[in-house]
């Protein structure tokens, strides 16, 4: 891994601005290289002169004189910051020493009272070890801070010497960096002594003087604390993507294969040209291409453009369903095929006639519909989610809610399901389960062996996150795709008026299902009920930055809710979505690195889906589909159509991505609605979007299920099996779909 990436993923998020500006220094090195290249061309003409070497020496010295002040500035920044952290660390250690002395002198009650009063985001409540680890985060991170920055100086100086043919590295490292306060041996010894003193105090209070045990326990809690404090949801998800292939981490996938392992070949041959390996994915690609080629050359539907668009639709559906290639790659293939196969037609003229667009016109049209206001709304949602996660607002609010849940397993389960659903509304149903699974680790670790509460809690969070995907317009890509197809998109207030009651009732009914299925409160030995250790909330006051993030988020959401009333001023919700982007990135809440970490694969997946849907309409294929659909539904009533549509959506979304299900089915819902009395297009589109989130009967049904399926205990055993999903996920899917088709439909007929 490049050092810039290593620095980015190992740095403490809150301290990011205090680390060495490695990328900036590297850019400056290359600027100096360009300047030096121009000067060397002039020196080349003087090679015969005796003064050449002197000129070159002066050249190097001048470059050093320009570069050293930049290094000095970075070093000064680190020293000032480190000294401040050291002061805070020593003060906290002194306070802790007084506490330990009081506990030894007056008994443990005083110590526990103090710890209960000042506890900060405690994620493990069985011992006092977290209190020691959490009192001094600087003790956990100072070593890493010094080591990363020293490596940064060494790496950038090595690059500088190599690029500019200098010899600055050894001199600056030994004579300057290693003499600065954070990097001297005396400071390192002081830090080591402080850490040893912390361990010694912990041993006195908790492990009865057993120093090795104390050290081992604190290291365990230190790792958990660092993971809690410094990881944002987005960085956890990127780490999972780096370790695995797609949606999960390095845990075992279904079937016993490690996620990220090379797929076993169906056919392995050694040929003169090299080793040939045929995998299942290769076979799926081959079959998809063959089907595509056949459909292009066989008249399936009337109209050449419609026939070719049908071939593209089937081809993309096969690739999406089999995931033979990454989903977003399939999406990016769609505009290429739409243009090259000349599928796009112009708008009808006064005589109702259309003409086939050429490559230039089709290209402009495709790209104009791909980057729609809906896509900007999606990016705005990512920005809000990233800001809430980076400033720790999500965890602060969630832990305070969970603290109220108490210790009763059934109530804790309901609380976590509610939190998972609510978090999915604002940080998406992709990121919310990742956050919740981080929060429950201390609870899972303290459960009795073979307790049913662990699997029940993990599955409950996943199912609730799926339901949360229907709760707000930005909680999932399928909602945004539905938004794009509505002729007059609903404002947020109307969406909430339908989606929130539907989600709440679904969560409650699924909670009852899990209680009956798992009986999570029962102890594994059958004697009594288990008790859950409570989660202590953070008691730190909100910072100015956190208030700023909350203010911008609330303003943005309110404007989204009243968008119809202010449409003459803002035009569309996509314009409102620019507000948090500008507000957070311009004020330093978020940085370029945060923007890079957005889920751009989801953005491009949605863009490709929108392009395909518009292509189906433009090519005339939608008219052919409309005739077939009208034949099928005949004289069905609106509610009968809703029930049939919900069943179809449930089946499709269970076996393929929820987003892809919406890409395929939302245009059909729109077409059906446009041909029915009263033209209930928006109602059927809304129904389809909500029902797409109810397909959760399989481990592969949506990201929350995929994440839940990879959760392991400390021994590497999976908490959930396929049976858990089949036994509980399928009934939960049916229950949620029934709620959409009944309560959801009734509310829509009143509101939409």
MITIDREN-885984 format. One line per 10 residues: number of its first residue (from 1); their letters; for each residue x, y, z of C-alpha. Coordinates in Angstrom, 2 decimals. Layout:
N
NUM> A> X Y Z | ...
***
This chain:
752
1> XXXXXXXXXX> 0.00 0.00 0.00 | 1.25 3.50 -0.79 | 2.26 5.49 2.26 | -0.36 8.19 1.56 | -3.07 5.50 1.72 | -1.51 3.90 4.81 | -1.43 7.29 6.53 | -5.03 7.97 5.59 | -6.34 4.67 6.98 | -4.21 4.55 10.14
11> XXXXXXXXXX> -4.46 8.17 11.24 | -6.76 9.26 14.04 | -9.63 11.00 12.25 | -9.89 13.85 14.78 | -6.14 14.54 14.47 | -5.94 14.43 10.69 | -4.85 18.05 10.24 | -1.98 17.50 12.71 | -0.25 14.78 10.70 | 2.47 15.38 8.14
21> XXXXXXXXXX> 1.03 16.83 4.92 | 2.60 14.04 2.90 | 0.69 14.53 -0.35 | 1.35 18.28 -0.34 | 5.06 17.77 0.23 | 5.19 15.17 -2.52 | 3.59 17.57 -4.99 | 6.17 20.20 -4.04 | 8.97 17.72 -4.69 | 7.71 17.21 -8.22
31> XXXXXXXXXX> 7.42 20.97 -8.72 | 11.05 21.34 -7.70 | 11.94 18.54 -10.10 | 10.41 20.48 -12.99 | 12.30 23.61 -12.00 | 15.52 21.62 -11.75 | 14.95 20.04 -15.18 | 14.77 23.49 -16.76 | 17.94 24.61 -15.00 | 19.83 21.47 -16.02
41> XXXXXXXXXX> 19.14 22.23 -19.67 | 20.98 25.51 -19.21 | 23.82 23.78 -17.33 | 24.19 21.22 -20.11 | 25.68 23.92 -22.37 | 28.38 24.60 -19.75 | 29.55 20.99 -19.28 | 33.00 21.80 -20.68 | 33.53 24.53 -18.12 | 35.24 23.84 -14.80
51> XXXXXXXXXX> 32.48 25.56 -12.85 | 29.77 23.02 -13.71 | 30.01 20.97 -10.54 | 29.89 24.14 -8.46 | 26.75 25.26 -10.25 | 25.15 21.87 -9.64 | 26.06 22.01 -5.96 | 24.49 25.45 -5.71 | 21.42 24.12 -7.51 | 20.95 21.35 -4.94
61> XXXXXXXXXX> 21.57 23.73 -2.08 | 18.94 26.12 -3.38 | 16.39 23.30 -3.61 | 17.21 22.26 -0.04 | 16.75 25.85 1.08 | 13.26 25.85 -0.43 | 12.23 22.43 0.86 | 13.62 22.49 4.41 | 11.31 25.32 5.61 | 8.32 23.24 4.53
71> XXXXXXXXXX> 9.61 20.32 6.58 | 10.32 22.62 9.51 | 6.76 23.94 9.41 | 5.34 20.40 9.56 | 7.69 19.46 12.39 | 6.76 22.56 14.40 | 3.07 21.76 13.95 | 3.60 18.23 15.26 | 5.65 19.36 18.26 | 3.04 21.91 19.35
81> XXXXXXXXXX> 0.22 19.41 19.00 | 2.13 16.62 20.73 | 3.04 18.80 23.69 | -0.62 19.76 24.11 | -1.68 16.10 24.03 | 1.07 15.20 26.47 | -0.15 17.85 28.91 | -3.69 16.51 28.71 | -2.46 12.94 29.13 | -0.40 13.71 32.24
91> XXXXXXXXXX> -3.27 15.65 33.79 | -5.67 12.75 33.23 | -3.17 10.27 34.62 | -2.74 12.42 37.73 | -6.53 12.58 38.16 | -6.70 8.82 37.78 | -3.92 8.39 40.34 | -5.91 10.41 42.86 | -8.97 8.28 42.13 | -7.02 5.06 42.70
101> XXXXXXXXXX> -5.63 6.38 45.96 | -9.13 7.33 47.12 | -10.42 3.90 46.17 | -7.63 2.18 48.10 | -8.13 4.43 51.09 | -11.93 4.70 51.26 | -13.10 1.66 49.34 | -14.30 1.01 45.79 | -17.57 2.95 46.02 | -15.91 6.35 45.57
111> XXXXXXXXXX> -13.97 5.09 42.57 | -17.05 3.69 40.90 | -19.01 6.86 41.57 | -16.31 8.89 39.87 | -16.10 6.54 36.92 | -19.87 6.53 36.45 | -19.83 10.32 36.47 | -17.14 10.89 33.85 | -17.49 7.80 31.71 | -17.05 8.55 28.00
121> XXXXXXXXXX> -18.69 6.37 25.35 | -18.15 3.15 27.26 | -18.64 0.21 24.94 | -17.98 -2.49 27.51 | -19.48 -2.47 30.99 | -18.31 -5.66 32.65 | -15.06 -4.28 34.14 | -13.34 -1.02 34.98 | -10.76 -1.64 32.24 | -12.61 0.55 29.72
131> XXXXXXXXXX> -12.49 3.44 32.13 | -8.71 3.32 32.12 | -8.53 2.93 28.34 | -11.04 5.68 27.70 | -9.74 8.19 30.20 | -6.64 8.73 28.07 | -7.11 8.24 24.34 | -3.79 10.04 23.88 | -2.07 7.10 25.56 | -3.56 4.80 22.94
141> XXXXXXXXXX> -2.72 6.95 19.95 | 0.50 8.82 20.80 | 2.81 5.98 19.76 | 0.99 5.58 16.48 | 1.07 9.35 15.91 | 4.83 9.55 16.40 | 5.57 6.45 14.33 | 3.37 7.51 11.41 | 4.86 10.98 11.27 | 8.42 9.68 11.53
151> XXXXXXXXXX> 7.70 7.29 8.67 | 6.23 10.22 6.76 | 9.41 12.26 7.15 | 11.54 9.27 6.16 | 9.41 8.51 3.08 | 9.22 12.08 1.80 | 12.94 12.71 2.35 | 13.77 9.49 0.55 | 11.60 10.58 -2.38 | 13.14 14.05 -2.31
161> XXXXXXXXXX> 16.70 12.68 -2.43 | 15.82 10.27 -5.23 | 13.96 12.76 -7.41 | 16.30 15.73 -6.90 | 19.54 13.74 -6.45 | 20.14 15.24 -3.04 | 21.47 13.87 0.27 | 19.12 15.58 2.70 | 17.50 12.51 4.27 | 20.11 11.35 6.79
171> XXXXXXXXXX> 21.01 14.85 7.91 | 17.46 16.04 8.45 | 16.22 12.86 10.11 | 19.11 12.52 12.58 | 19.95 16.17 13.23 | 16.48 17.72 13.15 | 13.58 15.25 13.43 | 15.13 12.95 16.03 | 16.07 15.96 18.14 | 12.49 17.27 18.23
181> XXXXXXXXXX> 10.48 16.57 21.37 | 8.04 13.86 20.15 | 10.84 11.81 18.56 | 13.53 11.93 21.25 | 14.27 8.88 23.35 | 13.51 10.77 26.56 | 9.99 11.58 25.37 | 9.46 7.99 24.25 | 10.66 6.73 27.63 | 8.32 9.20 29.33
191> XXXXXXXXXX> 5.38 7.91 27.32 | 6.31 4.29 28.03 | 6.58 5.08 31.73 | 3.13 6.71 31.68 | 1.60 3.69 29.94 | 3.26 1.33 32.43 | 1.91 3.49 35.27 | -1.61 3.18 33.84 | -1.27 -0.58 33.67 | 0.10 -0.66 37.22
201> XXXXXXXXXX> -2.88 1.35 38.52 | -5.29 -0.88 36.64 | -3.64 -3.96 38.14 | -4.02 -2.50 41.62 | -7.73 -1.81 41.09 | -8.93 -4.71 38.97 | -6.57 -7.70 38.61 | -5.29 -7.82 42.21 | -1.75 -6.94 41.23 | -1.50 -9.32 38.25
211> XXXXXXXXXX> 0.44 -7.05 35.88 | 0.54 -9.37 32.78 | -3.22 -9.96 32.98 | -3.85 -6.23 33.38 | -1.69 -5.46 30.38 | -3.43 -8.07 28.25 | -6.91 -6.85 29.18 | -6.05 -3.21 28.54 | -4.60 -4.04 25.13 | -7.85 -5.77 24.19
221> XXXXXXXXXX> -9.91 -2.78 25.31 | -7.48 -0.39 23.66 | -8.03 -2.04 20.29 | -11.80 -1.84 20.72 | -11.60 1.77 21.89 | -9.50 2.82 18.90 | -11.89 1.08 16.54 | -14.78 2.88 18.28 | -13.23 6.34 18.38 | -11.42 6.78 15.12
231> XXXXXXXXXX> -13.38 4.78 12.52 | -16.18 6.44 10.64 | -18.83 4.30 8.98 | -17.39 5.05 5.58 | -13.86 3.98 6.54 | -15.17 0.72 7.98 | -17.03 0.01 4.76 | -14.01 0.85 2.62 | -11.92 -1.45 4.79 | -14.43 -4.22 4.19
241> XXXXXXXXXX> -14.33 -3.57 0.46 | -10.52 -3.68 0.45 | -10.38 -6.93 2.41 | -13.15 -8.62 0.48 | -14.90 -8.47 -2.80 | -17.83 -6.14 -2.75 | -20.08 -6.04 0.22 | -18.48 -7.91 3.05 | -15.29 -8.26 4.95 | -12.93 -11.18 5.22
251> XXXXXXXXXX> -15.38 -13.44 6.95 | -16.67 -16.63 5.44 | -19.37 -16.31 2.87 | -22.09 -18.85 2.47 | -20.80 -22.18 1.32 | -17.59 -22.00 3.32 | -15.54 -19.91 0.91 | -13.71 -16.94 2.28 | -14.92 -13.68 0.78 | -12.10 -12.33 -1.36
261> XXXXXXXXXX> -10.63 -15.78 -2.06 | -9.99 -16.56 -5.73 | -12.98 -18.35 -7.16 | -12.40 -22.03 -7.88 | -12.33 -22.82 -11.57 | -14.84 -25.08 -13.29 | -12.11 -25.88 -15.76 | -8.34 -25.50 -15.33 | -6.09 -26.13 -18.32 | -2.46 -25.51 -19.07
271> XXXXXXXXXX> -2.09 -24.35 -22.68 | 0.93 -23.25 -24.72 | -0.32 -19.67 -24.31 | -0.53 -20.00 -20.52 | -2.88 -21.24 -17.83 | -6.59 -21.08 -18.69 | -9.20 -21.01 -15.92 | -12.96 -21.05 -16.45 | -14.97 -19.85 -13.44 | -18.69 -19.58 -12.80
281> XXXXXXXXXX> -18.55 -15.85 -13.44 | -16.83 -16.41 -16.78 | -19.60 -18.84 -17.69 | -22.29 -16.31 -16.74 | -20.62 -13.65 -18.88 | -20.41 -16.04 -21.81 | -24.07 -17.03 -21.53 | -25.12 -13.37 -21.22 | -23.15 -12.40 -24.33 | -24.63 -15.29 -26.32
291> XXXXXXXXXX> -28.17 -14.37 -25.27 | -27.44 -10.73 -26.14 | -26.15 -11.64 -29.59 | -29.15 -13.86 -30.31 | -31.67 -11.22 -29.22 | -29.96 -8.60 -31.39 | -30.39 -10.78 -34.47 | -33.83 -12.20 -33.78 | -36.95 -10.07 -33.98 | -38.53 -10.34 -30.53
301> XXXXXXXXXX> -40.56 -7.14 -30.43 | -41.77 -4.74 -33.10 | -39.46 -1.90 -34.08 | -35.71 -2.10 -34.59 | -34.87 0.34 -31.78 | -37.27 -1.40 -29.39 | -35.86 -4.82 -30.30 | -32.29 -3.70 -29.66 | -33.29 -2.03 -26.41 | -34.95 -5.28 -25.32
311> XXXXXXXXXX> -31.66 -7.09 -25.97 | -29.79 -4.52 -23.87 | -32.39 -4.84 -21.09 | -32.10 -8.64 -20.95 | -28.28 -8.48 -21.19 | -28.00 -6.00 -18.32 | -30.52 -7.96 -16.22 | -28.52 -11.18 -16.61 | -25.26 -9.46 -15.65 | -26.89 -7.73 -12.67
321> XXXXXXXXXX> -28.63 -10.89 -11.45 | -25.52 -13.08 -11.70 | -23.05 -10.33 -10.66 | -20.69 -11.81 -13.26 | -19.03 -8.40 -13.38 | -19.36 -5.62 -10.78 | -22.83 -4.06 -10.77 | -21.61 -0.55 -11.51 | -19.57 -1.81 -14.48 | -22.75 -3.22 -15.99
331> XXXXXXXXXX> -24.38 0.17 -15.42 | -21.53 1.92 -17.22 | -21.93 -0.48 -20.14 | -25.53 0.65 -20.71 | -24.89 4.15 -22.19 | -22.21 2.65 -24.45 | -24.69 0.14 -25.86 | -27.54 2.65 -26.12 | -25.42 4.97 -28.23 | -23.50 2.47 -30.35
341> XXXXXXXXXX> -26.63 0.44 -31.21 | -28.57 3.64 -31.98 | -31.45 2.82 -29.68 | -32.41 6.41 -28.83 | -35.13 8.21 -30.73 | -35.98 11.91 -30.79 | -39.06 13.36 -29.15 | -42.23 13.19 -31.21 | -42.87 16.16 -33.48 | -46.23 17.81 -34.13
351> XXXXXXXXXX> -47.23 14.91 -36.36 | -46.35 12.39 -33.66 | -43.36 11.09 -35.61 | -39.92 10.31 -34.20 | -36.56 9.74 -35.79 | -33.54 7.70 -34.81 | -30.81 9.83 -33.25 | -27.25 9.61 -34.48 | -24.31 8.89 -32.18 | -23.64 12.57 -31.39
361> XXXXXXXXXX> -27.23 13.40 -30.51 | -27.74 10.15 -28.61 | -24.58 10.75 -26.56 | -25.70 14.20 -25.47 | -29.14 12.87 -24.60 | -27.88 9.87 -22.59 | -25.45 11.88 -20.50 | -28.03 14.58 -19.88 | -30.45 12.08 -18.33 | -27.78 10.15 -16.40
371> XXXXXXXXXX> -26.66 13.05 -14.24 | -30.09 14.10 -13.09 | -31.16 16.05 -9.98 | -31.76 12.64 -8.41 | -28.05 11.86 -8.57 | -27.23 15.16 -6.87 | -29.77 14.26 -4.18 | -27.91 10.98 -3.67 | -24.55 12.77 -3.34 | -26.12 15.23 -0.91
381> XXXXXXXXXX> -27.32 12.28 1.16 | -23.81 10.83 1.20 | -22.48 14.20 2.37 | -24.91 14.39 5.28 | -24.14 10.80 6.25 | -20.38 11.39 6.14 | -20.63 14.57 8.23 | -22.80 12.88 10.88 | -20.37 9.97 11.04 | -17.13 11.97 11.05
391> XXXXXXXXXX> -18.27 14.35 13.78 | -19.49 11.38 15.85 | -23.03 12.76 16.05 | -24.51 9.45 14.94 | -22.86 7.51 17.76 | -23.57 10.17 20.36 | -27.29 10.19 19.58 | -27.57 6.43 19.13 | -25.79 5.54 22.37 | -28.02 7.94 24.27
401> XXXXXXXXXX> -31.11 6.25 22.86 | -29.75 2.77 23.55 | -28.93 3.74 27.13 | -32.65 4.17 27.76 | -33.33 0.61 26.61 | -32.10 -0.85 29.88 | -31.06 -4.50 30.31 | -34.10 -6.54 29.26 | -33.21 -8.52 26.08 | -36.54 -7.98 24.32
411> XXXXXXXXXX> -36.43 -4.22 24.88 | -32.75 -4.04 23.88 | -33.61 -5.91 20.67 | -36.45 -3.51 19.86 | -34.24 -0.51 20.66 | -31.47 -1.69 18.34 | -33.97 -2.43 15.57 | -35.44 1.05 15.95 | -31.98 2.61 15.94 | -30.97 0.61 12.88
421> XXXXXXXXXX> -34.09 1.70 11.02 | -33.69 5.34 12.05 | -29.98 5.39 11.18 | -30.79 3.94 7.77 | -32.96 6.98 7.07 | -30.02 9.37 7.31 | -26.79 7.49 6.73 | -28.35 5.03 4.25 | -29.26 1.39 4.74 | -25.79 0.56 3.43
431> XXXXXXXXXX> -23.89 2.30 6.22 | -26.33 1.91 9.14 | -25.82 -1.84 9.76 | -22.06 -1.35 9.72 | -22.41 1.18 12.52 | -24.83 -0.94 14.54 | -22.71 -4.07 14.29 | -19.83 -2.06 15.75 | -21.98 -0.96 18.68 | -23.13 -4.46 19.62
441> XXXXXXXXXX> -19.70 -6.11 19.80 | -19.29 -5.55 23.56 | -22.78 -6.97 24.16 | -22.09 -10.06 22.06 | -18.79 -10.68 23.81 | -20.47 -10.82 27.22 | -23.29 -13.18 26.28 | -23.35 -16.73 27.65 | -22.09 -19.40 25.21 | -24.70 -20.56 22.68
451> XXXXXXXXXX> -27.07 -17.76 23.64 | -29.78 -17.17 21.04 | -29.72 -13.44 21.71 | -26.62 -12.89 19.53 | -28.06 -14.27 16.26 | -31.42 -12.70 17.07 | -29.87 -9.25 17.58 | -27.71 -9.41 14.44 | -30.60 -10.55 12.26 | -32.93 -7.99 13.83
461> XXXXXXXXXX> -30.53 -5.16 12.99 | -30.20 -6.37 9.39 | -33.95 -6.71 8.85 | -34.59 -3.31 10.42 | -31.93 -1.71 8.21 | -33.69 -3.14 5.17 | -36.98 -1.65 6.38 | -35.16 1.62 7.04 | -34.33 1.68 3.35 | -37.93 2.69 2.64
471> XXXXXXXXXX> -38.20 5.36 5.34 | -36.76 8.45 3.59 | -36.04 9.42 -0.02 | -32.26 9.28 0.54 | -32.13 6.11 2.63 | -31.63 3.83 -0.39 | -30.92 4.08 -4.13 | -34.26 2.45 -5.01 | -36.11 5.37 -3.46 | -34.12 7.84 -5.52
481> XXXXXXXXXX> -34.74 5.88 -8.71 | -38.47 5.96 -7.93 | -38.21 9.71 -7.31 | -36.69 10.16 -10.75 | -39.62 8.43 -12.44 | -42.37 10.39 -10.72 | -43.85 13.06 -12.99 | -44.42 15.24 -9.95 | -42.11 13.92 -7.18 | -43.52 13.85 -3.69
491> XXXXXXXXXX> -42.11 16.27 -1.17 | -40.48 14.76 1.89 | -43.41 15.51 4.16 | -45.72 13.30 2.09 | -43.08 10.58 1.84 | -42.68 10.54 5.62 | -46.44 10.53 6.15 | -46.62 7.18 4.35 | -43.23 5.57 4.93 | -42.83 6.18 8.67
501> XXXXXXXXXX> -46.06 4.44 9.79 | -45.34 1.58 7.36 | -41.78 1.18 8.66 | -42.81 1.42 12.31 | -45.51 -1.25 11.99 | -43.18 -3.53 10.02 | -40.44 -3.21 12.65 | -42.88 -3.99 15.46 | -44.30 -7.09 13.74 | -40.84 -8.40 12.81
511> XXXXXXXXXX> -39.74 -7.85 16.41 | -42.62 -10.05 17.59 | -41.62 -12.67 15.01 | -38.03 -12.74 16.29 | -39.16 -13.00 19.92 | -41.29 -16.04 19.09 | -38.64 -17.63 16.89 | -35.52 -17.12 19.03 | -36.82 -16.54 22.57 | -33.75 -14.35 23.08
521> XXXXXXXXXX> -34.27 -13.70 26.79 | -33.97 -17.38 27.70 | -30.65 -18.50 29.20 | -28.89 -21.30 27.24 | -29.07 -23.59 30.27 | -32.79 -22.91 30.61 | -32.43 -21.46 34.10 | -33.70 -17.90 34.22 | -33.26 -15.07 31.75 | -30.06 -13.44 30.55
531> XXXXXXXXXX> -29.33 -9.80 31.40 | -27.78 -7.37 28.95 | -25.13 -4.94 30.14 | -26.34 -1.38 29.49 | -24.61 0.93 27.03 | -23.45 4.13 28.65 | -23.93 7.24 26.54 | -21.39 9.93 25.86 | -21.72 12.86 28.25 | -19.44 15.20 26.37
541> XXXXXXXXXX> -21.13 18.48 25.45 | -21.68 19.17 21.76 | -18.90 21.10 20.08 | -19.45 24.12 17.84 | -18.68 21.93 14.81 | -21.31 19.39 15.84 | -23.90 22.13 16.28 | -23.00 23.43 12.82 | -23.50 19.99 11.26 | -26.86 19.54 13.01
551> XXXXXXXXXX> -28.02 22.98 11.90 | -27.14 22.42 8.23 | -28.70 18.94 8.23 | -31.95 20.19 9.75 | -32.13 23.15 7.35 | -31.55 20.86 4.38 | -34.17 18.34 5.49 | -36.75 21.07 6.17 | -36.15 22.54 2.70 | -36.56 19.08 1.18
561> XXXXXXXXXX> -39.86 18.69 3.03 | -41.25 21.97 1.67 | -39.62 21.76 -1.77 | -42.95 21.97 -3.62 | -43.76 25.30 -1.96 | -40.36 26.82 -2.84 | -39.91 25.19 -6.26 | -39.96 28.61 -7.96 | -36.81 29.52 -6.04 | -34.83 26.25 -5.90
571> XXXXXXXXXX> -36.17 24.38 -8.91 | -35.57 20.87 -7.57 | -34.39 18.91 -4.53 | -31.07 18.31 -6.28 | -30.27 22.02 -5.93 | -31.07 21.91 -2.21 | -28.66 18.96 -1.91 | -25.80 21.31 -2.81 | -26.26 23.18 0.49 | -24.67 20.53 2.77
581> XXXXXXXXXX> -21.94 19.86 0.20 | -20.85 23.50 0.19 | -21.44 24.03 3.92 | -19.41 21.02 5.09 | -16.55 21.00 2.61 | -16.00 24.76 2.68 | -15.81 24.92 6.48 | -13.43 22.00 6.98 | -15.95 19.58 8.44 | -15.24 17.31 5.49
591> XXXXXXXXXX> -12.16 17.14 3.28 | -11.26 15.89 -0.16 | -10.43 12.49 1.32 | -14.00 12.21 2.63 | -15.35 13.05 -0.81 | -13.16 10.32 -2.30 | -14.68 7.81 0.15 | -18.28 8.31 -0.98 | -19.93 5.20 -2.40 | -19.37 6.19 -6.00
601> XXXXXXXXXX> -20.17 2.67 -7.19 | -23.74 3.22 -5.96 | -23.87 6.57 -7.77 | -22.81 5.03 -11.07 | -25.15 2.09 -10.53 | -28.05 4.51 -10.18 | -26.90 6.53 -13.19 | -26.82 3.42 -15.38 | -30.23 2.36 -14.14 | -31.71 5.76 -14.96
611> XXXXXXXXXX> -30.14 5.64 -18.45 | -31.62 2.20 -19.09 | -35.07 3.28 -17.95 | -35.01 6.35 -20.16 | -33.71 4.24 -23.04 | -36.64 1.82 -22.67 | -39.01 4.79 -22.97 | -37.20 6.53 -25.84 | -36.77 3.38 -27.97 | -40.47 2.58 -27.95
621> XXXXXXXXXX> -39.97 -0.63 -25.97 | -42.13 0.77 -23.19 | -45.09 0.88 -25.57 | -44.62 -2.78 -26.45 | -44.37 -3.67 -22.75 | -47.45 -1.59 -22.06 | -49.55 -3.66 -24.45 | -48.34 -6.91 -22.87 | -48.98 -5.63 -19.36 | -52.49 -4.44 -20.21
631> XXXXXXXXXX> -53.26 -7.89 -21.55 | -52.09 -9.46 -18.28 | -53.86 -7.15 -15.84 | -57.03 -6.92 -17.93 | -59.78 -5.29 -15.87 | -58.07 -5.67 -12.49 | -58.89 -3.09 -9.86 | -56.20 -0.77 -8.59 | -55.81 -2.70 -5.35 | -55.52 -6.03 -7.19
641> XXXXXXXXXX> -52.73 -4.50 -9.29 | -51.03 -3.31 -6.09 | -51.12 -6.81 -4.58 | -49.79 -8.45 -7.76 | -47.08 -5.81 -8.12 | -45.98 -6.21 -4.49 | -45.67 -9.98 -4.91 | -43.59 -9.59 -8.08 | -41.34 -6.99 -6.46 | -40.87 -9.18 -3.38
651> XXXXXXXXXX> -39.72 -12.17 -5.41 | -37.36 -10.16 -7.62 | -35.83 -8.10 -4.78 | -35.24 -11.24 -2.70 | -32.92 -12.79 -5.23 | -31.21 -9.77 -6.76 | -30.14 -6.34 -5.56 | -32.90 -4.07 -4.27 | -31.53 -1.31 -6.46 | -31.57 -3.48 -9.57
661> XXXXXXXXXX> -35.11 -4.59 -8.76 | -36.19 -0.95 -8.76 | -34.33 -0.30 -12.02 | -36.27 -3.11 -13.69 | -39.70 -2.73 -12.08 | -40.22 1.00 -11.51 | -40.60 1.72 -15.28 | -43.17 -1.09 -15.47 | -45.08 0.36 -12.52 | -45.06 3.76 -14.20
671> XXXXXXXXXX> -46.39 2.28 -17.45 | -49.14 0.33 -15.70 | -50.22 3.39 -13.76 | -50.32 5.62 -16.85 | -52.88 3.31 -18.51 | -55.23 2.92 -15.54 | -58.20 5.13 -14.69 | -57.05 8.13 -12.72 | -53.44 7.48 -13.82 | -52.10 6.39 -10.39
681> XXXXXXXXXX> -48.49 6.40 -11.64 | -46.95 7.94 -8.54 | -48.86 5.58 -6.26 | -47.61 2.45 -8.05 | -44.08 3.83 -8.28 | -44.17 4.59 -4.55 | -45.51 1.11 -3.79 | -42.72 -0.45 -5.87 | -40.02 1.56 -4.11 | -41.27 0.59 -0.64
691> XXXXXXXXXX> -41.72 -3.06 -1.62 | -38.16 -3.25 -3.00 | -36.88 -2.84 0.56 | -38.96 -5.78 1.84 | -37.05 -8.49 -0.03 | -34.83 -9.85 2.77 | -35.35 -13.59 2.84 | -31.86 -14.61 1.69 | -28.31 -13.79 2.84 | -27.76 -12.04 -0.51
701> XXXXXXXXXX> -30.95 -9.97 -0.27 | -29.53 -6.49 0.17 | -26.40 -5.13 1.82 | -27.68 -5.37 5.44 | -28.23 -9.14 5.05 | -24.86 -9.60 3.37 | -23.14 -7.78 6.22 | -25.05 -9.73 8.87 | -24.16 -13.04 7.21 | -20.45 -12.37 7.76
711> XXXXXXXXXX> -20.59 -11.51 11.47 | -18.38 -13.85 13.54 | -17.76 -14.44 17.22 | -14.30 -14.34 18.82 | -13.71 -17.97 17.77 | -14.40 -17.26 14.11 | -17.82 -18.95 14.09 | -20.61 -17.33 12.09 | -23.56 -16.14 14.15 | -26.08 -16.74 11.35
721> XXXXXXXXXX> -26.67 -19.58 8.91 | -28.83 -19.91 5.83 | -31.49 -21.48 8.05 | -31.73 -18.27 10.11 | -32.51 -16.27 6.99 | -34.94 -18.79 5.55 | -36.72 -19.35 8.85 | -37.02 -15.67 9.80 | -36.12 -13.59 6.75 | -38.81 -15.01 4.47
731> XXXXXXXXXX> -41.66 -14.54 7.00 | -40.33 -11.06 7.77 | -40.34 -10.25 4.04 | -43.93 -11.42 3.68 | -45.01 -9.43 6.75 | -43.34 -6.23 5.51 | -44.83 -6.66 2.04 | -48.31 -7.11 3.50 | -47.88 -3.91 5.51 | -46.90 -2.02 2.33
741> XXXXXXXXXX> -49.88 -3.48 0.43 | -52.39 -2.65 3.18 | -51.42 0.25 5.45 | -49.11 1.72 2.82 | -51.78 1.58 0.14 | -54.43 3.16 2.39 | -52.11 6.04 3.32 | -51.09 6.56 -0.31 | -54.67 6.82 -1.53 | -55.14 9.68 0.94
751> XX> -51.82 11.46 0.55 | -50.34 10.75 -2.90
***
